[in-house]
């Protein structure tokens, strides 16, 4: 787990390989919305960025476009 800065907030970034689905997963957890768990998860079954997919926590009422762009840039750098 690492922390990344987004607009002055520390966002927890957890990167792991899910053995059950053979996916590499990067989760973004915002402590300001801690009860919801992950805000966004980026997962990839392939070896190319084009295979990556995004999942937004359904418990949330959406995610700002700016946050999503930021999270995707971080995930791309990590994959």
Secondary structure, DSSP 4 states (H G I P E B T S, - for coil): -EEEEETTEEEEEEEEEETTTTEEEEEEEEGGGGGG-EEEEEEESSSSGGG-EEEE-TTSS---HHHHHHHHHHHHHH-
